Amino acid sequence: MKIEEGVELARFTTLGTGGPARAFARPESDREVEELLRWAAERDLAVAVVGLGSNILAADDGIDALVLKLGGDLAAVETSGESLHVGGGAANAVALHRARAAGLGGFEFACAIPGTIGGGVWMNGGAYGGDFAGVLERAFVATADGSAWRTPAELGLSYRHSELRHGQVVLRAELALRPRPPDEIKAEVRELNARRKEAQPTNRRTFGSVFKNPDHQLSAGRMLEACGLKGHRSGGAQISPKHANFIENADGATTADALALMIEARRRAHEQFGVRLEHEVEFLGELELPDV
Ligand SMILES: Cc1cc2nc3c(=O)[nH]c(=O)nc-3n(C[C@H](O)[C@H](O)[C@H](O)COP(=O)(O)OP(=O)(O)OC[C@H]3O[C@@H](n4cnc5c(N)ncnc54)[C@H](O)[C@@H]3O)c2cc1C
């Protein structure tokens, strides 16, 4: 199995930022992942997976870890009765396309989530009233100590959260769907995509929602808009003029630029609304937000 050094993570994140990984590999089978996990354990090196990098903010000075990008068998999609068997590295869009072709509904919500199955399980991705917890039957998870199937309860799925930690790799998942005519699925996906395009900067480089919605009458986006942050810039990053809970790579942004915007957004939300916003985006590497 080829292990590369110094691969820039900016190539693998939708924001287009992030420094080099100490080690990087592209496993295509369970056996290869298991070998890599052992290789890292022998060196006491952390392991992290990148899916489509659509929810990752990676440190500019790099990540002291073995970073895995799943492919081959680990990105395959098959149907079996009313179940979809999907590799952890399969894109949601591919899984949704296969489900539609097989006349299986229930995964339409994922048309709005530009990630992989592994990333979706990791943070219980969801949109428009659906989420992974609602369709996931079980996931096969590898660790340096062995691999096992886990139920949603064992994975601890809740709002944009699971109990998964780096070093645990979602190799595949089984999704329980239900029969639905492909035309109906297509029509719903078209409508959801149109709603998304209307409200969010879908044609910009972002990592999706920056903050989780707080327990407040205002969503994170509305709150940051009320703080006057739409269009606010730091270096090459800006708070989206279209939706204030998105950060765009406007012009050669770095992770430090995005982090500076997050710090300012949290400061203002706390000052104006007394709310401590929690980040939804996953940090890779030595990144931290100071307390407000
Ligand atoms: C324009 C835009 C819109 C978005 N809208 C939504 C939305 O509506 N709802 C929503 O929930 N999210 C949304 N997101 C965020 C993002 O798409 C989701 O969080 C998605 O599930 C991330 O998947 P990914 O494969 O890109 O994971 P990554 O971003 O690559 O990784 C995210 C985390 O998952 C871990 N991970 C990834 N794959 C695996 C694996 N196989 N095994 C173990 N860990 C793994 C990573 O280590 C990391 O910690 C949006 C993002 C963008 C850019």
The ligand as an SDF file (V2000), in Angstrom:
LIG
                    3D

 53 58  0  0  0  0  0  0  0  0999 V2000
  -22.5850   23.6980    0.1100 C   0  0  0  0  0  0  0  0  0  0  0  0
  -22.6560   22.7680    1.2950 C   0  0  0  0  0  0  0  0  0  0  0  0
  -23.8900   22.4470    1.8300 C   0  0  0  0  0  0  0  0  0  0  0  0
  -23.9790   21.5780    2.9310 C   0  0  0  0  0  0  0  0  0  0  0  0
  -25.2020   21.2900    3.4390 N   0  0  0  0  0  0  0  0  0  0  0  0
  -25.3080   20.4080    4.4640 C   0  0  0  0  0  0  0  0  0  0  0  0
  -26.5970   20.0480    4.9890 C   0  0  0  0  0  0  0  0  0  0  0  0
  -27.6300   20.4860    4.5320 O   0  0  0  0  0  0  0  0  0  0  0  0
  -26.6390   19.1730    6.0030 N   0  0  0  0  0  0  0  0  0  0  0  0
  -25.5120   18.6300    6.5480 C   0  0  0  0  0  0  0  0  0  0  0  0
  -25.6330   17.8160    7.4650 O   0  0  0  0  0  0  0  0  0  0  0  0
  -24.2940   18.9650    6.0890 N   0  0  0  0  0  0  0  0  0  0  0  0
  -24.1510   19.8300    5.0650 C   0  0  0  0  0  0  0  0  0  0  0  0
  -22.9210   20.1730    4.5930 N   0  0  0  0  0  0  0  0  0  0  0  0
  -21.7070   19.6980    5.2830 C   0  0  0  0  0  0  0  0  0  0  0  0
  -21.1360   18.3930    4.7270 C   0  0  0  0  0  0  0  0  0  0  0  0
  -21.4790   18.2100    3.3680 O   0  0  0  0  0  0  0  0  0  0  0  0
  -21.6190   17.1890    5.5330 C   0  0  0  0  0  0  0  0  0  0  0  0
  -21.1850   17.2850    6.8700 O   0  0  0  0  0  0  0  0  0  0  0  0
  -21.1000   15.8710    4.9720 C   0  0  0  0  0  0  0  0  0  0  0  0
  -21.7280   14.8020    5.6340 O   0  0  0  0  0  0  0  0  0  0  0  0
  -19.5790   15.7240    5.0900 C   0  0  0  0  0  0  0  0  0  0  0  0
  -19.2130   14.5900    4.3490 O   0  0  0  0  0  0  0  0  0  0  0  0
  -17.7470   14.4370    3.7600 P   0  0  0  0  0  0  0  0  0  0  0  0
  -17.6580   13.0930    3.1610 O   0  0  0  0  0  0  0  0  0  0  0  0
  -17.4150   15.5810    2.8740 O   0  0  0  0  0  0  0  0  0  0  0  0
  -16.9010   14.4650    5.0870 O   0  0  0  0  0  0  0  0  0  0  0  0
  -15.6010   15.3240    5.3640 P   0  0  0  0  0  0  0  0  0  0  0  0
  -15.9570   16.7470    5.3570 O   0  0  0  0  0  0  0  0  0  0  0  0
  -14.5050   14.8630    4.4730 O   0  0  0  0  0  0  0  0  0  0  0  0
  -15.2900   14.8560    6.8610 O   0  0  0  0  0  0  0  0  0  0  0  0
  -16.1320   15.2520    7.9230 C   0  0  0  0  0  0  0  0  0  0  0  0
  -15.7880   14.4170    9.1510 C   0  0  0  0  0  0  0  0  0  0  0  0
  -16.1450   13.0600    8.8870 O   0  0  0  0  0  0  0  0  0  0  0  0
  -15.0180   12.2170    9.0460 C   0  0  0  0  0  0  0  0  0  0  0  0
  -15.1330   11.1540    8.0450 N   0  0  0  0  0  0  0  0  0  0  0  0
  -15.3760   11.2790    6.7160 C   0  0  0  0  0  0  0  0  0  0  0  0
  -15.4540   10.0620    6.1460 N   0  0  0  0  0  0  0  0  0  0  0  0
  -15.2740    9.1550    7.1260 C   0  0  0  0  0  0  0  0  0  0  0  0
  -15.2180    7.7210    7.1880 C   0  0  0  0  0  0  0  0  0  0  0  0
  -15.3820    6.9760    6.1030 N   0  0  0  0  0  0  0  0  0  0  0  0
  -14.9720    7.1370    8.3750 N   0  0  0  0  0  0  0  0  0  0  0  0
  -14.7850    7.8650    9.5030 C   0  0  0  0  0  0  0  0  0  0  0  0
  -14.8110    9.2210    9.5200 N   0  0  0  0  0  0  0  0  0  0  0  0
  -15.0590    9.8460    8.3470 C   0  0  0  0  0  0  0  0  0  0  0  0
  -13.8170   13.1250    8.8200 C   0  0  0  0  0  0  0  0  0  0  0  0
  -12.6610   12.6070    9.4510 O   0  0  0  0  0  0  0  0  0  0  0  0
  -14.2900   14.4180    9.4640 C   0  0  0  0  0  0  0  0  0  0  0  0
  -14.1040   14.3920   10.8530 O   0  0  0  0  0  0  0  0  0  0  0  0
  -22.8020   21.0360    3.4850 C   0  0  0  0  0  0  0  0  0  0  0  0
  -21.5440   21.3500    2.9200 C   0  0  0  0  0  0  0  0  0  0  0  0
  -21.4760   22.2020    1.8430 C   0  0  0  0  0  0  0  0  0  0  0  0
  -20.1190   22.5120    1.2550 C   0  0  0  0  0  0  0  0  0  0  0  0
  1  2  1  0
  2  3  1  0
  2 52  2  0
  3  4  2  0
  4  5  1  0
  4 50  1  0
  5  6  2  0
  6  7  1  0
  6 13  1  0
  7  8  2  0
  7  9  1  0
  9 10  1  0
 10 11  2  0
 10 12  1  0
 12 13  2  0
 13 14  1  0
 14 15  1  0
 14 50  1  0
 15 16  1  0
 16 17  1  0
 16 18  1  0
 18 19  1  0
 18 20  1  0
 20 21  1  0
 20 22  1  0
 22 23  1  0
 23 24  1  0
 24 25  2  0
 24 26  1  0
 24 27  1  0
 27 28  1  0
 28 29  2  0
 28 30  1  0
 28 31  1  0
 31 32  1  0
 32 33  1  0
 33 34  1  0
 33 48  1  0
 34 35  1  0
 35 36  1  0
 35 46  1  0
 36 37  1  0
 36 45  1  0
 37 38  2  0
 38 39  1  0
 39 40  1  0
 39 45  2  0
 40 41  1  0
 40 42  2  0
 42 43  1  0
 43 44  2  0
 44 45  1  0
 46 47  1  0
 46 48  1  0
 48 49  1  0
 50 51  2  0
 51 52  1  0
 52 53  1  0
M  END
$$$$
